[in-house]
């Protein structure tokens, strides 16, 4: 991992590939390893910048609370610090919240915006089934059930050990204080009133078998952003890049290629 000062913190990142730059914003429970099987596929066409958000991986930040806007500004500051005028920005789940804040706060730094299985705020975005599992005491058995929720039903049934292996690789353990800071940034996010101002080309991706995010929220997100395109990835669950990195890459290439 490389480290660079940006927006008052030290951000850890990895760069691979060649081509137009794209910043990858990982999900809430992960760090940059969220993209361990996605970044190599994307690197065939893009300069891929996978970084650790605040309270994630090797990124260093203080103990003060922060907001989703701060996390979005981190993306713009990272793009600038790395010497790029602008970059495509991809965000998945909570990373999609951060990607929204990046385009809302630093629109000049964002080329194309890709939002995967995410929500516009401020309502609770997840299904009741997932919410109960997320709050439950985790045994080995319930952890396996919880992790399977991130994948489509078919994939989870066919490859239960692969689900476990992939999730073990991407989940980053956090202290209670770290989780609380990230939880605050998530719970206070509301982009609904601001998203109609977005003018950057935007692609919204839904998982056709997403069992975590309420299905109407990506649709509403796409309606809020003028001119955005909404694509449903049929048969794919919430962890779109983990489950089918080639399909997600295909949609991104199609979207950003003139």
LOMAR-324835 format. One line per field, with one value per residue: residue in three letters; x, y, z of N, C-alpha, C in turn; residue number from 1; chain. Coordinates in Angstrom, 3 decimals. Layout:
REM LOMAR-324835
aa	ala  ...
npx	X  ...
npy	Y  ...
npz	Z  ...
capx	X  ...
capy	Y  ...
capz	Z  ...
cpx	X  ...
cpy	Y  ...
cpz	Z  ...
i	NUM  ...
ch	A  ...
***
This chain:
REM LOMAR-324835
aa	unk  unk  unk  unk  unk  unk  unk  unk  unk  unk  unk  unk  unk  unk  unk  unk  unk  unk  unk  unk  unk  unk  unk  unk  unk  unk  unk  unk  unk  unk  unk  unk  unk  unk  unk  unk  unk  unk  unk  unk  unk  unk  unk  unk  unk  unk  unk  unk  unk  unk  unk  unk  unk  unk  unk  unk  unk  unk  unk  unk  unk  unk  unk  unk  unk  unk  unk  unk  unk  unk  unk  unk  unk  unk  unk  unk  unk  unk  unk  unk  unk  unk  unk  unk  unk  unk  unk  unk  unk  unk  unk  unk  unk  unk  unk  unk  unk  unk  unk  unk  unk  unk  unk  unk  unk  unk  unk  unk  unk  unk  unk  unk  unk  unk  unk  unk  unk  unk  unk  unk  unk  unk  unk  unk  unk  unk  unk  unk  unk  unk  unk  unk  unk  unk  unk  unk  unk  unk  unk  unk  unk  unk  unk  unk  unk  unk  unk  unk  unk  unk  unk  unk  unk  unk  unk  unk  unk  unk  unk  unk  unk  unk  unk  unk  unk  unk  unk  unk  unk  unk  unk  unk  unk  unk  unk  unk  unk  unk  unk  unk  unk  unk  unk  unk  unk  unk  unk  unk  unk  unk  unk  unk  unk  unk  unk  unk  unk  unk  unk  unk  unk  unk  unk  unk  unk  unk  unk  unk  unk  unk  unk  unk  unk  unk  unk  unk  unk  unk  unk  unk  unk  unk  unk  unk  unk  unk  unk  unk  unk  unk  unk  unk  unk  unk  unk  unk  unk  unk  unk  unk  unk  unk  unk  unk  unk  unk  unk  unk  unk  unk  unk  unk  unk  unk  unk  unk  unk  unk
npx	0.836  0.448  0.820  -0.757  -1.086  -4.168  -6.929  -6.579  -6.025  -4.261  -4.210  -4.427  -3.647  -3.894  -2.619  -3.337  -3.022  -3.729  -4.804  -7.853  -8.350  -9.946  -11.638  -12.252  -14.734  -15.153  -17.387  -19.340  -18.430  -15.952  -12.540  -10.095  -9.699  -12.109  -12.271  -10.693  -10.971  -12.080  -10.709  -8.405  -9.639  -10.830  -8.492  -7.541  -8.521  -8.533  -6.889  -6.735  -7.743  -7.753  -8.737  -8.377  -10.988  -11.765  -11.096  -10.611  -8.736  -5.425  -5.569  -5.152  -6.732  -8.057  -9.636  -11.970  -15.482  -16.907  -18.513  -20.619  -20.167  -17.551  -16.223  -16.798  -15.439  -12.886  -12.440  -12.355  -10.117  -8.165  -8.009  -7.006  -4.577  -3.170  -2.527  -4.311  -6.613  -9.309  -11.425  -13.089  -15.607  -16.458  -18.790  -19.852  -22.617  -22.361  -20.146  -21.205  -22.737  -20.659  -19.517  -21.608  -21.485  -18.999  -19.420  -21.283  -19.932  -17.461  -17.721  -16.237  -14.078  -14.957  -15.505  -17.199  -19.849  -20.472  -22.820  -23.451  -25.760  -26.890  -28.163  -30.270  -30.786  -32.928  -33.833  -33.937  -32.010  -32.058  -33.326  -35.759  -35.097  -32.294  -31.497  -32.175  -30.467  -28.005  -27.909  -27.872  -26.355  -23.241  -22.521  -20.537  -22.227  -24.362  -22.887  -22.090  -24.606  -25.294  -23.255  -23.894  -26.102  -25.142  -24.776  -26.288  -29.140  -28.858  -26.056  -25.096  -26.196  -24.995  -22.242  -21.253  -18.881  -17.174  -18.408  -17.953  -15.138  -14.590  -15.805  -14.411  -12.006  -12.455  -13.712  -13.174  -11.976  -13.182  -12.755  -15.009  -15.251  -14.380  -16.344  -18.560  -18.073  -18.176  -20.751  -22.220  -21.668  -22.952  -25.640  -26.504  -26.602  -28.079  -28.940  -31.004  -32.311  -30.308  -29.330  -30.677  -29.182  -26.964  -24.850  -23.068  -22.347  -24.123  -24.347  -26.491  -26.478  -28.272  -28.627  -30.142  -30.951  -30.585  -30.513  -30.276  -30.257  -33.151  -35.214  -36.475  -34.940  -32.441  -33.745  -35.169  -33.028  -31.859  -33.865  -33.698  -31.338  -30.574  -30.848  -29.596  -28.606  -30.140  -29.393  -30.272  -28.712  -29.308  -29.934  -27.811  -26.419  -26.141  -23.392  -22.033  -19.580  -17.976  -19.327  -19.752  -17.484  -16.744  -19.100  -19.925  -17.764  -18.036  -20.428  -19.594  -17.499  -18.991  -20.549  -18.791  -17.315  -16.875
npy	-1.203  2.258  5.572  8.737  12.215  13.804  15.923  16.368  13.905  10.731  8.799  5.459  3.588  1.705  1.428  0.136  -1.165  0.474  3.332  5.315  6.966  5.484  5.667  3.501  2.977  1.376  -0.955  -0.814  -2.664  -3.398  -2.969  -1.660  -4.141  -5.115  -5.136  -7.168  -9.152  -7.753  -5.373  -6.369  -7.192  -4.819  -3.379  -4.042  -2.210  0.266  2.744  1.800  2.868  1.866  2.425  2.873  3.795  6.243  5.057  2.498  -0.261  0.687  3.427  6.524  8.403  10.960  10.964  12.333  12.768  12.330  13.233  11.990  13.766  14.625  12.246  12.047  14.318  13.456  11.740  13.473  14.985  13.015  12.300  14.704  14.923  12.790  13.709  13.855  15.459  14.801  11.946  8.837  7.651  5.010  3.530  1.244  0.058  1.299  2.625  3.726  5.789  7.456  7.973  9.436  11.711  12.602  13.476  15.448  17.281  17.689  18.105  18.784  17.117  14.637  12.398  10.213  8.800  5.962  4.127  1.587  -0.725  0.984  3.851  6.820  8.049  9.605  7.364  4.160  1.833  -0.934  -4.348  -5.878  -8.474  -8.603  -6.561  -7.540  -9.755  -8.444  -7.173  -9.268  -11.552  -12.835  -16.033  -18.781  -20.084  -18.221  -16.148  -17.214  -17.425  -14.732  -13.660  -14.982  -13.578  -11.473  -12.333  -13.646  -15.842  -18.202  -18.319  -18.454  -20.880  -22.686  -22.293  -22.271  -22.388  -20.814  -18.336  -17.896  -17.804  -15.588  -13.463  -13.557  -12.608  -9.907  -8.498  -6.070  -5.875  -3.749  -1.409  -0.611  2.155  3.007  1.814  3.195  5.837  5.543  4.569  6.800  8.616  7.309  7.091  9.707  10.584  12.187  12.496  13.133  15.657  17.024  15.639  16.117  18.189  17.151  16.872  15.260  12.445  9.534  6.216  3.852  0.903  -2.030  -4.968  -7.805  -9.836  -8.739  -8.959  -7.271  -4.302  -2.329  -2.817  -0.685  1.557  1.983  2.459  4.807  6.460  6.643  8.049  10.502  11.661  13.621  12.453  10.018  6.550  3.431  0.179  -3.157  -5.841  -8.836  -11.746  -11.416  -10.719  -8.557  -8.044  -7.114  -6.797  -8.691  -11.071  -11.210  -9.990  -9.595  -9.057  -6.615  -4.998  -5.055  -3.564  -1.071  -0.403  -0.216  1.977  4.180  4.361  6.266
npz	0.000  -0.759  0.655  1.173  1.879  2.253  2.370  5.109  6.285  6.276  3.549  2.562  -0.318  -3.416  -6.695  -9.835  -13.191  -16.381  -18.210  -18.377  -15.236  -12.373  -9.358  -6.678  -4.348  -1.414  0.341  3.459  5.436  4.661  3.403  1.132  0.027  -0.693  -3.391  -4.427  -6.390  -8.411  -9.108  -10.602  -13.016  -13.907  -14.256  -16.711  -18.448  -17.212  -15.124  -11.976  -8.856  -5.747  -2.523  1.082  3.158  5.751  9.050  8.158  6.963  6.227  6.308  7.995  10.414  12.652  15.935  15.937  15.194  11.901  8.790  6.087  4.049  4.531  3.917  1.209  0.269  0.777  -1.368  -3.621  -2.834  -2.799  -5.523  -6.566  -5.114  -6.125  -8.580  -10.688  -12.887  -12.969  -12.333  -13.026  -10.780  -8.719  -6.594  -4.115  -2.289  0.965  0.077  -2.201  -1.170  -0.362  -2.854  -3.979  -2.354  -3.124  -5.784  -5.283  -3.697  -4.878  -7.757  -10.022  -9.982  -10.626  -13.210  -14.910  -12.991  -11.069  -9.439  -7.278  -6.020  -3.936  -2.082  -1.761  0.695  3.266  4.621  6.388  4.707  4.330  4.108  6.332  7.109  6.704  8.439  10.978  11.089  10.964  13.423  15.190  17.558  16.690  15.829  14.564  12.808  12.378  11.286  8.839  7.618  7.565  5.884  3.525  2.724  1.251  -1.283  -4.301  -4.147  -5.652  -6.105  -3.469  -2.611  -4.371  -4.042  -1.211  0.350  -1.110  -0.881  1.861  1.881  0.228  1.625  4.041  3.155  2.580  4.666  7.145  10.395  12.943  15.651  18.385  18.544  16.012  14.375  15.319  14.480  11.691  11.461  12.291  10.204  8.132  9.012  9.126  6.564  3.775  0.642  -0.997  -1.505  -2.773  -4.955  -7.479  -8.558  -9.744  -12.537  -13.751  -15.844  -15.031  -13.831  -12.483  -10.699  -9.976  -7.991  -9.202  -7.518  -5.008  -1.627  0.435  0.189  -0.072  -2.875  -4.198  -3.754  -5.283  -7.716  -7.140  -6.621  -9.172  -10.491  -9.247  -10.128  -12.779  -16.098  -15.623  -15.961  -15.429  -14.551  -14.131  -12.680  -13.439  -11.506  -9.772  -6.564  -3.646  -3.251  -5.730  -7.198  -6.000  -6.507  -9.325  -11.007  -13.670  -15.092  -13.953  -14.653  -17.426  -17.761  -16.833  -18.606  -20.979  -20.363  -19.932  -22.227  -25.100
capx	0.000  1.055  0.115  -0.662  -1.877  -5.265  -8.065  -6.242  -5.768  -3.317  -5.003  -3.716  -4.238  -3.146  -2.913  -3.001  -3.568  -3.422  -5.983  -8.526  -8.383  -11.223  -11.513  -13.207  -15.140  -15.596  -18.569  -19.232  -17.742  -14.721  -11.548  -9.817  -9.718  -13.436  -12.136  -9.553  -11.184  -12.669  -9.661  -7.598  -10.420  -10.924  -7.162  -7.285  -9.002  -8.487  -5.982  -7.633  -7.305  -8.519  -8.195  -9.033  -11.706  -11.470  -11.341  -10.562  -7.426  -4.236  -5.776  -5.016  -7.501  -8.150  -10.737  -13.155  -16.515  -16.908  -19.773  -20.491  -19.583  -16.102  -15.759  -16.847  -14.345  -11.652  -12.276  -11.880  -8.761  -7.276  -7.817  -6.108  -3.259  -2.494  -2.124  -5.308  -7.600  -10.583  -11.419  -14.355  -15.760  -17.362  -19.058  -20.789  -23.277  -21.987  -19.231  -22.037  -23.039  -19.449  -19.396  -22.581  -20.949  -17.878  -19.914  -22.010  -19.016  -16.307  -18.177  -15.212  -13.103  -15.606  -15.862  -18.422  -20.191  -21.133  -23.367  -23.890  -26.548  -26.820  -29.418  -30.133  -31.071  -32.353  -34.497  -33.152  -31.975  -31.930  -34.492  -35.921  -34.356  -30.870  -31.322  -32.194  -29.228  -26.883  -27.905  -27.841  -25.064  -22.668  -21.830  -20.008  -23.362  -25.079  -21.987  -22.201  -25.906  -25.182  -22.417  -24.595  -27.053  -24.484  -24.734  -27.577  -29.551  -28.268  -24.619  -24.891  -26.511  -24.061  -20.844  -21.220  -17.513  -16.605  -18.965  -17.232  -13.756  -14.530  -16.135  -13.279  -10.920  -12.743  -14.230  -12.138  -12.433  -13.055  -13.073  -16.329  -15.176  -14.323  -17.669  -19.491  -17.837  -18.692  -22.202  -22.752  -21.600  -23.965  -27.005  -26.848  -26.550  -29.294  -28.610  -32.201  -32.590  -29.170  -28.994  -31.121  -28.207  -25.840  -24.805  -22.093  -22.969  -24.275  -24.899  -26.941  -26.574  -29.003  -28.520  -31.462  -31.264  -30.036  -31.343  -29.890  -30.816  -34.529  -35.090  -36.977  -34.036  -31.648  -34.632  -35.423  -31.754  -31.706  -34.832  -33.296  -30.179  -31.002  -30.171  -28.860  -29.002  -30.335  -29.243  -30.451  -27.848  -30.177  -29.322  -26.641  -26.806  -25.681  -21.942  -21.973  -18.217  -17.456  -20.011  -19.561  -16.699  -16.696  -20.349  -19.900  -16.772  -18.641  -21.371  -18.831  -16.842  -20.008  -21.059  -17.821  -16.671  -17.605
capy	0.000  3.575  6.493  10.123  13.171  14.408  16.358  16.337  12.557  9.970  7.792  4.319  3.268  0.910  1.748  -0.913  -1.015  1.646  3.840  6.365  6.640  5.261  5.461  2.520  3.243  0.088  -1.016  -0.435  -3.628  -3.802  -1.948  -1.721  -5.543  -5.332  -5.229  -8.033  -9.875  -6.794  -4.469  -6.930  -7.189  -3.422  -2.872  -4.296  -1.061  1.496  2.911  1.522  3.403  1.277  3.069  2.603  4.938  6.513  3.932  1.279  -0.644  1.404  4.879  7.079  9.613  11.234  10.367  13.177  12.286  12.902  13.036  11.450  14.822  14.539  11.076  12.407  15.255  12.657  11.211  14.564  15.347  11.942  12.463  15.844  14.636  11.842  14.419  13.764  16.534  14.188  10.494  8.154  7.230  3.881  3.260  0.153  0.057  2.535  3.331  4.509  7.024  8.281  8.424  10.520  12.911  13.078  14.253  16.607  18.243  17.926  17.659  19.014  16.032  13.383  12.241  9.419  8.309  4.657  3.855  0.194  -1.217  2.016  4.524  8.277  8.569  9.340  6.247  2.939  1.309  -2.385  -5.179  -6.286  -9.723  -8.298  -5.718  -8.421  -10.529  -7.551  -6.842  -10.485  -12.021  -13.629  -17.299  -19.229  -20.413  -17.013  -15.388  -17.799  -17.007  -13.290  -13.435  -15.463  -12.555  -10.539  -12.956  -14.122  -17.135  -19.280  -18.385  -18.891  -22.303  -23.474  -22.098  -21.749  -22.211  -19.668  -17.159  -17.717  -17.425  -14.223  -12.513  -13.530  -11.831  -8.476  -7.844  -5.451  -5.750  -2.401  -1.206  -0.024  3.577  3.141  1.480  4.263  6.998  5.230  4.479  8.164  9.175  6.640  7.360  11.119  10.908  12.442  13.166  13.240  17.029  17.586  14.853  16.708  19.154  16.436  16.942  14.276  11.214  8.618  4.876  3.232  -0.540  -2.791  -6.416  -8.372  -10.647  -8.055  -9.252  -6.332  -2.971  -2.341  -2.687  0.581  2.676  2.325  3.043  6.204  7.156  6.937  9.088  11.782  12.211  13.876  11.786  8.821  5.272  2.402  -1.180  -4.231  -6.995  -9.962  -12.936  -11.062  -10.218  -7.243  -7.910  -7.250  -6.970  -9.951  -12.204  -11.273  -8.805  -9.402  -8.428  -5.212  -4.331  -4.913  -2.447  0.181  -0.129  0.206  3.282  5.278  4.410  7.164
capz	0.000  -0.725  1.545  0.729  2.660  1.491  3.193  6.526  6.775  5.466  2.858  1.984  -1.615  -4.389  -8.093  -10.780  -14.526  -17.210  -18.899  -17.628  -13.807  -11.701  -7.913  -6.176  -2.959  -0.894  1.188  4.858  6.293  3.993  3.083  -0.315  -0.413  -1.260  -4.840  -4.717  -7.645  -9.347  -9.583  -11.695  -14.253  -14.313  -14.611  -18.124  -19.230  -16.424  -13.992  -10.858  -7.567  -4.651  -1.316  2.361  3.720  7.157  9.952  7.350  6.472  6.695  6.337  9.343  10.704  14.081  16.698  15.839  14.266  10.553  8.086  4.737  3.202  4.715  3.180  -0.202  0.004  0.752  -2.729  -4.456  -2.417  -3.236  -6.969  -6.764  -4.540  -7.012  -9.784  -11.765  -12.954  -12.641  -12.458  -12.799  -9.382  -8.514  -5.185  -3.883  -0.984  1.662  -0.825  -3.107  -0.437  -0.438  -4.240  -4.145  -1.701  -3.938  -6.920  -4.764  -3.088  -5.757  -9.081  -11.039  -9.886  -11.002  -14.616  -14.853  -11.655  -11.099  -8.108  -7.263  -4.871  -2.903  -1.742  -1.690  2.037  4.589  5.279  6.566  3.347  4.219  4.382  7.728  7.328  6.865  9.624  12.152  11.076  11.249  14.852  16.003  18.053  15.614  15.994  13.274  11.952  11.956  10.427  7.505  7.083  7.323  4.714  2.342  2.303  0.338  -2.607  -4.781  -3.587  -6.445  -5.853  -2.084  -2.521  -5.172  -3.637  0.161  0.843  -1.835  -0.208  3.125  1.591  -0.304  2.683  4.975  2.563  2.418  5.872  7.973  11.788  13.485  17.064  18.609  18.232  14.555  13.839  15.689  13.609  10.356  11.585  12.347  8.849  7.324  9.481  8.933  5.137  3.012  -0.615  -1.839  -1.923  -3.508  -6.144  -8.751  -9.074  -10.363  -13.990  -14.221  -16.348  -13.898  -14.005  -11.242  -10.823  -8.961  -8.053  -9.403  -6.341  -3.836  -0.458  1.494  -0.053  -0.566  -4.337  -4.740  -3.492  -6.475  -8.727  -6.755  -6.808  -10.601  -10.864  -8.660  -10.829  -14.162  -17.201  -15.222  -16.538  -14.405  -15.075  -13.160  -12.937  -13.115  -10.928  -8.959  -5.256  -3.190  -3.454  -7.190  -7.696  -5.463  -7.123  -10.768  -11.381  -15.126  -15.535  -13.536  -15.498  -18.750  -17.732  -16.672  -19.889  -21.938  -19.949  -20.004  -23.543  -26.028
cpx	0.868  0.217  0.323  -1.551  -2.937  -6.405  -7.807  -6.012  -4.725  -4.048  -4.092  -4.420  -3.324  -3.569  -2.444  -3.576  -3.106  -4.670  -6.617  -8.598  -9.799  -10.941  -12.616  -13.473  -15.794  -16.807  -18.274  -18.422  -16.343  -13.645  -11.238  -9.840  -11.098  -13.341  -11.014  -9.736  -11.810  -11.606  -8.807  -8.332  -10.535  -9.598  -6.787  -7.671  -8.808  -7.260  -6.850  -7.014  -8.233  -7.915  -8.977  -9.697  -11.273  -11.901  -11.416  -9.125  -6.295  -4.385  -5.785  -5.811  -7.580  -9.360  -12.012  -14.194  -16.377  -18.236  -19.531  -19.898  -18.063  -15.532  -15.788  -15.725  -12.997  -11.389  -11.742  -10.449  -7.752  -6.987  -6.827  -4.696  -2.463  -2.143  -3.083  -6.229  -8.971  -10.470  -12.853  -14.407  -16.824  -17.545  -20.096  -21.310  -22.931  -20.960  -19.973  -22.499  -21.862  -19.254  -20.392  -22.057  -19.762  -18.379  -20.666  -21.080  -17.819  -16.661  -17.124  -14.153  -13.643  -15.949  -17.200  -18.597  -20.931  -21.521  -23.982  -24.576  -26.500  -28.127  -29.205  -30.316  -32.407  -32.922  -33.551  -33.170  -32.100  -33.228  -34.557  -35.108  -32.878  -30.620  -31.286  -30.921  -28.028  -26.766  -27.743  -26.430  -24.498  -21.958  -21.260  -21.148  -24.082  -24.205  -22.050  -23.520  -25.887  -24.396  -23.096  -25.603  -26.448  -24.476  -26.139  -27.883  -28.885  -26.784  -24.352  -25.162  -25.450  -22.629  -20.731  -19.808  -16.825  -17.123  -18.174  -15.809  -13.662  -14.828  -15.024  -12.164  -11.187  -13.189  -13.074  -12.662  -12.173  -13.335  -14.474  -16.341  -15.142  -15.687  -18.675  -19.316  -18.396  -20.217  -22.856  -22.765  -22.680  -25.375  -27.441  -26.833  -27.947  -28.917  -29.816  -32.450  -31.505  -28.899  -29.524  -30.160  -27.056  -25.947  -23.787  -22.817  -22.972  -24.930  -25.259  -27.135  -27.359  -28.657  -29.913  -31.905  -30.567  -30.987  -31.061  -30.551  -32.234  -34.541  -35.565  -35.965  -33.089  -32.497  -34.904  -34.168  -31.577  -32.668  -34.421  -32.160  -30.536  -30.168  -29.443  -29.430  -29.094  -30.275  -29.411  -29.584  -28.607  -29.387  -28.114  -27.122  -26.203  -24.197  -21.627  -20.560  -17.585  -18.044  -19.714  -18.794  -16.678  -17.945  -20.360  -18.923  -17.328  -19.595  -20.649  -18.135  -17.841  -20.468  -20.055  -17.156  -17.497  -18.205
cpy	1.250  4.463  7.921  10.995  13.804  14.717  16.159  14.960  11.899  8.783  6.718  3.899  2.342  1.348  0.601  -0.558  0.236  2.032  4.951  6.004  6.448  4.960  4.515  2.767  1.982  0.196  -0.816  -1.370  -3.960  -2.726  -2.128  -3.146  -5.959  -5.639  -6.173  -8.798  -9.001  -5.888  -5.087  -6.969  -5.769  -2.876  -3.177  -3.093  0.277  1.522  2.857  2.008  2.849  1.789  2.626  3.878  5.183  5.331  2.612  1.010  0.147  2.923  5.372  8.368  9.791  10.562  11.202  12.554  12.973  12.557  12.369  12.491  14.819  13.374  11.326  13.353  14.540  12.146  12.292  14.951  14.284  12.053  13.586  15.539  13.681  12.452  14.319  14.984  16.022  12.683  9.984  7.728  6.141  3.673  2.173  0.197  1.366  3.331  4.144  5.805  7.984  8.814  9.535  11.813  13.468  13.946  15.496  17.690  18.591  17.538  17.800  17.908  14.705  13.406  11.497  8.873  6.985  4.296  2.467  -0.140  -0.246  2.791  6.034  8.853  9.308  8.104  5.071  2.170  -0.201  -3.104  -5.542  -7.534  -9.454  -7.499  -6.571  -9.251  -9.672  -7.259  -8.064  -10.797  -13.013  -14.881  -17.684  -19.490  -19.164  -16.116  -15.910  -17.383  -15.536  -13.023  -13.915  -14.445  -11.581  -11.060  -13.374  -15.485  -18.280  -19.434  -18.918  -20.381  -23.152  -23.425  -21.569  -21.522  -21.046  -18.364  -16.868  -17.218  -15.985  -13.196  -12.428  -12.634  -10.330  -7.768  -7.334  -5.296  -4.353  -2.387  -0.619  1.446  3.812  2.869  2.581  5.481  6.750  5.124  5.847  8.780  8.579  7.083  8.796  11.534  11.130  13.215  13.520  14.646  17.612  16.884  15.430  17.737  18.478  16.514  15.966  13.038  10.138  7.315  4.327  1.741  -1.126  -4.258  -7.006  -9.267  -10.082  -8.264  -8.302  -4.978  -3.111  -2.011  -1.361  1.715  2.978  2.927  4.509  7.050  7.562  8.034  10.462  12.449  12.396  13.119  10.509  7.584  4.242  1.027  -2.173  -5.410  -8.243  -11.139  -12.677  -10.434  -8.872  -7.030  -8.092  -7.543  -8.249  -11.148  -12.327  -10.048  -8.539  -8.700  -6.946  -4.421  -4.082  -3.727  -1.110  0.557  0.419  1.646  4.404  5.390  5.275  6.400
cpz	0.000  0.187  1.054  1.606  1.770  2.437  4.684  7.106  5.882  4.868  2.274  0.701  -2.406  -5.790  -8.966  -12.154  -15.246  -17.978  -18.089  -16.142  -13.287  -10.238  -7.468  -4.697  -2.396  0.019  2.659  5.722  5.790  4.088  1.592  -0.858  -0.919  -2.761  -5.268  -6.026  -8.728  -9.946  -10.694  -13.039  -14.788  -14.822  -16.048  -18.989  -18.532  -15.528  -12.742  -9.551  -6.501  -3.346  -0.089  2.860  5.166  8.021  9.205  6.935  7.084  6.683  7.777  9.456  12.209  14.709  16.633  14.909  12.911  9.893  6.742  3.788  3.321  3.907  1.676  -0.589  -0.005  -0.665  -3.660  -4.136  -2.844  -4.726  -7.250  -6.286  -5.427  -8.366  -10.951  -11.723  -12.529  -12.847  -12.417  -11.327  -9.323  -7.018  -5.035  -2.455  -0.240  0.855  -1.862  -2.483  -0.558  -1.854  -4.543  -3.539  -2.475  -5.080  -6.457  -4.235  -3.970  -7.190  -10.166  -11.046  -10.386  -12.487  -14.675  -13.424  -11.799  -9.672  -8.103  -5.938  -3.691  -2.848  -1.620  -0.290  2.056  5.269  5.491  5.251  3.218  4.562  5.861  8.036  7.555  8.135  10.891  12.239  11.459  12.734  15.746  16.474  17.051  16.145  14.635  12.307  11.464  11.083  8.997  6.839  6.702  6.049  3.436  1.822  1.293  -1.105  -3.025  -4.166  -4.329  -6.165  -4.450  -1.918  -3.221  -4.638  -2.200  0.699  0.146  -1.250  1.056  2.875  1.104  0.782  3.723  4.457  2.582  3.696  6.722  9.398  12.329  14.977  17.175  18.230  16.717  13.927  14.134  14.794  12.215  10.378  11.616  10.947  7.960  7.715  9.251  7.461  4.570  1.758  -1.453  -2.359  -2.809  -4.826  -7.450  -9.336  -9.824  -11.892  -14.580  -14.748  -15.256  -14.319  -12.631  -11.500  -9.664  -9.113  -8.176  -8.264  -5.114  -2.660  0.699  1.289  -0.615  -2.055  -4.899  -4.611  -4.652  -7.580  -8.412  -6.935  -8.265  -11.054  -10.352  -9.431  -12.301  -15.183  -16.839  -15.896  -15.412  -15.065  -13.932  -13.587  -12.510  -12.557  -10.056  -7.656  -4.931  -3.476  -4.938  -7.685  -7.182  -6.191  -8.610  -11.263  -12.875  -15.636  -15.164  -14.397  -16.892  -18.799  -17.624  -17.967  -20.904  -21.637  -20.212  -21.378  -24.496  -27.202
i	1  2  3  4  5  6  7  8  9  10  11  12  13  14  15  16  17  18  19  20  21  22  23  24  25  26  27  28  29  30  31  32  33  34  35  36  37  38  39  40  41  42  43  44  45  46  47  48  49  50  51  52  53  54  55  56  57  58  59  60  61  62  63  64  65  66  67  68  69  70  71  72  73  74  75  76  77  78  79  80  81  82  83  84  85  86  87  88  89  90  91  92  93  94  95  96  97  98  99  100  101  102  103  104  105  106  107  108  109  110  111  112  113  114  115  116  117  118  119  120  121  122  123  124  125  126  127  128  129  130  131  132  133  134  135  136  137  138  139  140  141  142  143  144  145  146  147  148  149  150  151  152  153  154  155  156  157  158  159  160  161  162  163  164  165  166  167  168  169  170  171  172  173  174  175  176  177  178  179  180  181  182  183  184  185  186  187  188  189  190  191  192  193  194  195  196  197  198  199  200  201  202  203  204  205  206  207  208  209  210  211  212  213  214  215  216  217  218  219  220  221  222  223  224  225  226  227  228  229  230  231  232  233  234  235  236  237  238  239  240  241  242  243  244  245  246  247  248  249  250  251  252  253  254  255  256  257  258
ch	A  A  A  A  A  A  A  A  A  A  A  A  A  A  A  A  A  A  A  A  A  A  A  A  A  A  A  A  A  A  A  A  A  A  A  A  A  A  A  A  A  A  A  A  A  A  A  A  A  A  A  A  A  A  A  A  A  A  A  A  A  A  A  A  A  A  A  A  A  A  A  A  A  A  A  A  A  A  A  A  A  A  A  A  A  A  A  A  A  A  A  A  A  A  A  A  A  A  A  A  A  A  A  A  A  A  A  A  A  A  A  A  A  A  A  A  A  A  A  A  A  A  A  A  A  A  A  A  A  A  A  A  A  A  A  A  A  A  A  A  A  A  A  A  A  A  A  A  A  A  A  A  A  A  A  A  A  A  A  A  A  A  A  A  A  A  A  A  A  A  A  A  A  A  A  A  A  A  A  A  A  A  A  A  A  A  A  A  A  A  A  A  A  A  A  A  A  A  A  A  A  A  A  A  A  A  A  A  A  A  A  A  A  A  A  A  A  A  A  A  A  A  A  A  A  A  A  A  A  A  A  A  A  A  A  A  A  A  A  A  A  A  A  A  A  A  A  A  A  A  A  A  A  A  A  A  A  A
***
